[in-house]
Amino acid sequence: MPVVQILLPIVLLLLLGRGIAASGIIDAGGWRGIDRLLYFVLFPALIIEAVARAEGGSGEALRLAGCLVAAQAIVTVGGLLLRPVILARLKRSRPAFTSVMQGVVRWNTMVALALVASVHGPEGVKLVALSLSVMIPFANLVSVTVLSIDGDNQSGVDFAAIFSQLLRNPFLISIAVGLIIALSPVKPPEAIGAVLRSLSLGATAIGLIAVGAGLSVRKALTLDPLVLASAALKLVAMPLLAVAIGGAVGLTPMALGIAVLAASVPTASASFVLAREMGGDSELMARIIATHTVAAMATLPLLLMLFGAGLAN
C-alpha cells in the first residue's frame, strides 16, 4: 500500500482536530478531559485487547523492543554529551539542558500507538507492547534523574518516587493486564471483550484528533539551537538508528515499519508538566514539544517513504 494512502487519513484526522480546536467547539478544559480519557481509558483498552489476543511472535517482539530501546539509549547518550556545550559554550541554564534531555529521551506514546494501530491494527499493537514496557520506564528514569540533578528543585534523585510513578502508569498496567488475560486458562466473558474492542476502535481516531488539536505552528517557529538539536536527535537520529539496528537484528518488514513509526514520533507532551513540577525550563519545553510535533509532520512521511517497507504488508 503506498505511503500516501496510509498517511492521508492520518493527516485528515490531524487537520480535523486542528479545525475543531480553532472553532472553539471544545474549550481547553474539554481537551484536557479528552486527553485524560485517552490516557486512562481508550489507549489502555487498546493495549489490553491487543496483548490479550497475542499468540506467538514473542521473539519478533523482543527484537523490536531491543531495537527501539537501543536507539533510545544511544540518542540519550548523544543528549548527555551536549551538556558541556549547552552550559559552557552556549551559556544556557541547567534547567534548559533538562528540557533538551526530555525532548530527546521521551516519546509520545499515544501518538505512537495511534499510528501503529492505524497502520498495522491489533497485530502491530501486540508487537510494540513489549517496547512500551521498557521505553516508558527508561524515559522516566532518565528524565527524573536529570531533573533532580540539574533542575531548580534540587532535592536529589528520588528512586522511590520514580518506581511509584511507573506502578501507576496506565500503559504499563494495561500491558500487565493483557498478559495476565493471555496467559490465564480462564478467559473473561465475551461482553468484556466486546467493550474492549469498542473502546479500542475509538482510541485511534480520537487520539489523532487530539494530537491535531494540540498542534501549534506559532510556538514551533523557532530557531533556538537547543530546540533544533533536540529535534534532530529525536526525529532524525533515533529513527535512522532504529532502521540500522532493526536491519542488523533481522526484523521482518512489518516490525521494521513499526520501528520507524515508533521511533519517529515527537517527544511526550507530559514533558511540560514534569519540567514545571521539577524545576526544568518549562517555557523551552513547550517550544520543544511544539517544534517536534509540527516537524514530525514532515520527517515522518519522509522516513516512511524511505524505510517503511513493512507498511505494504
C-alpha positions in Angstrom: 0.0 0.0 0.0 1.5 3.4 -0.9 2.6 5.5 2.0 0.4 8.4 0.8 -2.7 6.2 1.1 -1.7 5.3 4.6 -0.8 8.8 5.7 -3.7 10.7 4.1 -6.4 9.5 6.7 -4.0 10.3 9.5 -3.3 13.8 8.2 -7.0 14.4 7.7 -7.7 13.4 11.3 -5.0 15.7 12.5 -6.4 18.6 10.4 -9.9 17.8 11.8 -8.6 18.1 15.3 -6.9 21.4 14.5 -10.1 22.7 12.9 -12.2 21.6 15.9 -9.8 23.3 18.3 -9.8 26.5 16.2 -13.5 26.6 16.1 -13.8 26.7 19.9 -16.4 24.0 19.9 -14.4 22.3 22.6 -12.6 24.5 25.2 -9.3 23.9 26.8 -10.9 22.1 29.7 -12.7 19.8 27.3 -9.5 18.9 25.5 -7.8 18.1 28.8 -10.7 15.8 29.6 -10.3 14.1 26.2 -6.6 13.7 26.9 -7.3 12.0 30.2 -9.9 9.7 28.6 -7.3 8.6 26.0 -4.6 8.2 28.6 -6.6 6.3 31.3 -9.3 4.5 29.3 -9.1 4.3 25.5 -5.4 3.5 24.9 -5.2 1.1 27.9 -8.2 -0.7 26.4 -6.4 -0.9 23.0 -3.3 -2.3 24.7 -5.2 -4.9 26.8 -7.3 -6.0 23.8 -4.2 -6.5 21.6 -1.9 -8.1 24.1 -4.7 -10.4 25.5 -5.1 -11.9 22.0 -1.4 -12.3 21.4 -0.3 -15.7 20.1 3.3 -16.3 19.4 5.6 -13.7 17.9 7.4 -13.2 21.2 10.8 -13.4 19.5 10.0 -10.7 17.0 8.5 -8.5 19.7 11.7 -9.0 21.7 13.9 -8.0 18.8 11.7 -5.0 18.1 11.9 -3.9 21.7 15.7 -4.3 21.8 16.0 -2.3 18.6 13.9 0.6 19.9 15.4 0.7 23.3 18.9 0.6 21.9 18.1 3.6 19.6 16.5 5.4 22.6 19.6 4.8 24.7 22.1 6.0 22.0 20.3 9.3 21.4 20.1 9.7 25.2 23.9 9.4 25.3 24.0 12.0 22.5 21.9 14.4 24.5 24.1 13.9 27.6 27.2 14.7 25.5 25.6 18.0 24.6 25.6 19.1 28.3 29.0 20.9 28.4 28.2 22.6 25.1 24.9 23.8 26.3 26.2 25.0 29.7 29.7 26.3 28.8 29.7 27.3 25.1 26.1 28.4 24.7 25.9 29.8 28.3 22.4 28.3 28.8 21.0 27.2 32.1 21.0 23.8 33.7 17.2 23.7 33.7 17.3 24.4 29.9 19.5 21.3 29.5 16.9 19.2 31.3 14.3 20.2 28.8 16.6 19.2 25.9 17.1 15.8 27.5 13.4 15.3 28.0 12.9 16.1 24.3 15.5 13.5 23.4 14.6 10.6 25.6 10.8 10.8 25.9 8.4 9.8 23.2 4.7 10.4 22.7 3.3 7.0 23.5 -0.3 8.0 22.5 0.8 9.2 19.0 2.9 6.1 18.5 0.0 3.8 19.5 -2.4 5.7 17.3 -0.1 5.4 14.3 0.8 1.8 14.8 -2.9 0.8 15.4 -4.0 2.9 12.4 -1.4 1.2 10.0 -1.0 -2.3 11.4 -4.0 -2.9 13.6 -4.0 -5.1 16.7 -1.1 -7.2 15.4 1.1 -4.1 15.3 0.0 -3.0 18.8 0.8 -6.5 20.1 4.3 -6.3 18.6 5.1 -2.9 20.0 3.6 -3.5 23.5 6.9 -5.0 24.9 8.7 -1.9 23.6 6.4 0.3 25.6 7.1 -1.7 28.8 10.8 -0.9 28.5 10.9 2.5 26.8 8.5 4.2 29.3 10.5 3.2 32.4 13.8 4.2 30.7 12.5 7.6 29.7 11.0 8.3 33.1 14.2 7.2 34.9 16.4 9.4 32.7 14.1 12.4 32.8 13.6 12.4 36.6 17.3 11.8 37.3 18.4 14.7 35.0 15.8 17.0 36.5 16.8 16.0 40.0 20.4 16.9 39.3 20.0 20.0 37.0 16.5 21.3 37.8 15.8 24.2 40.0 14.3 21.9 42.7 17.4 20.2 43.8 16.2 17.5 46.2 18.3 14.6 44.9 17.2 11.6 42.9 14.0 10.0 44.4 14.1 6.5 43.0 11.1 5.5 45.2 9.1 8.3 43.5 10.1 7.1 40.1 9.1 3.5 40.9 5.8 4.7 42.4 5.1 6.7 39.2 5.8 3.7 37.0 3.5 1.5 39.0 0.7 3.9 38.3 1.4 4.2 34.6 -1.8 3.1 32.8 0.1 1.8 29.7 2.3 -0.5 31.9 -0.7 -1.6 33.9 -2.5 -2.4 30.7 0.3 -4.5 29.3 0.3 -6.5 32.6 -3.4 -7.0 32.5 -3.3 -8.1 28.8 -0.5 -10.6 29.6 -2.5 -12.0 32.5 -5.5 -12.5 30.3 -3.4 -14.0 27.5 -1.7 -16.5 29.9 -4.8 -17.3 32.0 -6.7 -20.5 31.2 -9.9 -18.7 32.2 -10.9 -16.1 29.7 -13.1 -13.1 30.6 -16.8 -13.0 29.4 -17.3 -12.1 25.8 -19.1 -8.9 26.9 -15.8 -7.7 28.4 -14.1 -8.4 25.1 -16.8 -6.6 23.2 -16.4 -3.5 25.4 -12.6 -3.5 24.9 -12.9 -3.8 21.2 -15.4 -0.9 21.1 -13.1 1.3 23.2 -10.1 0.3 21.0 -11.9 1.4 17.9 -12.4 4.9 19.3 -8.8 5.2 20.6 -7.1 5.6 17.2 -9.3 8.3 15.7 -9.9 10.3 18.9 -6.1 10.1 19.7 -5.2 11.6 16.3 -7.8 14.3 16.6 -6.5 15.2 20.0 -2.9 15.4 18.6 -4.1 17.7 15.8 -5.9 19.9 18.3 -2.6 20.4 20.1 -0.6 21.5 17.1 0.8 25.0 17.5 2.7 26.3 14.4 3.4 29.6 16.1 5.3 28.0 19.0 7.1 25.8 16.6 8.6 28.6 14.6 11.8 29.0 16.5 15.5 28.8 15.6 16.7 28.2 19.1 19.7 25.9 18.7 18.6 23.8 21.7 15.2 23.2 20.2 16.8 22.3 16.8 19.3 19.9 18.5 16.6 18.1 20.4 14.5 17.7 17.2 17.5 16.5 15.2 18.3 13.8 17.8 14.7 12.7 18.4 13.1 13.0 14.9 16.1 12.1 12.7 18.9 10.3 14.6 16.6 8.0 16.5 14.6 6.7 13.5 17.8 6.2 11.5 19.3 4.3 14.4 16.2 2.2 14.7 16.4 1.3 11.0 20.1 0.4 11.2 19.7 -1.7 14.4 16.5 -3.3 13.1 18.2 -4.3 9.9 21.1 -5.7 11.9 18.9 -7.9 14.2 16.8 -9.1 11.3 13.5 -7.5 11.9 10.7 -8.5 9.5 9.5 -5.8 7.1 6.4 -5.3 9.3 8.4 -5.0 12.5 10.8 -2.6 10.8 7.9 -0.4 9.6 6.7 -0.3 13.2 10.1 0.6 14.4 10.2 3.5 12.0 6.8 4.7 13.2 7.5 4.4 16.9 11.0 6.0 16.7 9.7 8.9 14.5 7.1 10.3 16.9 7.7 13.6 18.8 8.5 13.9 22.4 5.8 13.4 25.1 3.5 16.3 25.9 3.7 15.2 29.5 7.3 16.5 29.5 5.9 20.0 30.1 4.2 19.0 33.3 7.3 17.3 34.6 9.5 20.3 33.7 7.2 22.6 35.6 6.9 20.4 38.6 10.7 19.5 38.9 12.3 22.9 38.1 13.0 22.4 34.4 12.7 25.2 31.8 9.0 24.7 31.1 8.8 27.5 28.5 11.6 25.9 26.5 9.9 22.6 27.0 6.7 23.9 25.5 8.6 25.1 22.4 10.4 21.8 22.0 7.1 19.9 22.2 5.5 22.2 19.6 8.5 22.1 17.2 8.7 18.3 17.5 5.0 17.9 16.8 5.0 20.1 13.7 8.4 18.9 12.3 7.3 15.3 12.6 4.6 16.1 10.0 7.4 16.4 7.5 10.0 14.0 8.9 7.6 11.0 9.5 6.3 10.7 5.9 9.8 11.1 4.5 11.2 8.3 6.8 8.3 6.1 6.0 8.8 6.5 2.3 12.4 5.7 2.6 12.3 2.9 5.2 8.7 1.8 5.9 8.7 -1.2 3.6 6.6 -3.1 6.2 3.7 -0.7 5.5 3.0 -2.6 2.3 2.0 -5.7 4.3 
